[in-house]
């Protein structure tokens, strides 16, 4: 039971970072909350799949999904959605829209969301791919749509992926510091490469980078917002 709280500690570490970013700026609060809740719900849906072959985390409720599943998705998505804006001192410019434009925008939101889940489930359940590899088409195909329609968001996307991957080290290091051996005893290294980057599984860093790629520009794509420099 030494690792019973490790997952929660990692999630709370990310949530603290989320909170710091949330209170730094007033103009990104709405974006953070919306994207955080969307992917928090997504975390509840996909965590049992990732925990079937990639890693086997313990939760405080001894269930999967658990409270940690929501907290992880909530925190990761919120951080990814605005970290580019905060670090590079950018802001969003959103034009007011009539009902027809809002319908189009909402269609874009749900199209990307359904593609993410649909592709992930399809490659995992139908094609029997490992959950790590199933993440690639699930992330990259919707991302290709965003890039095709909004090339101006590519820089946002890439920086968000890199920054989220850097922040993700804390998700592993803090629980490992408090409960040594957590990583070696929780990840299924028979299913992944076994390569560690500063103590963190390579595949996890790749996953965080991919998550940042798609989540970073997600709100801007949905709202047809422009990223501009702060004045």
Secondary structure, 3 states (H helix, E strand, C coil): CCCCCHHHHHHHHHHHHHHHHHHHCCCCHHHHHHHHHHHHHHHHHHHHHHHHHCECCCCCCCCCCCHHHHHHHHHHHHHHHHHHHHHCCEEEECCCCCHHHHHHHHHHHHHHHHHHHHHHHHHHHHCCCCHHHHHHHHHHHHHHHHHHHCHHHHHHHHHHHHHHHHHHHHHHHHHHHHCCCHHHHHECCCCCCCCEECCEEHHHHHHHHHHHHHHHCHHHHHHCCEEEECC
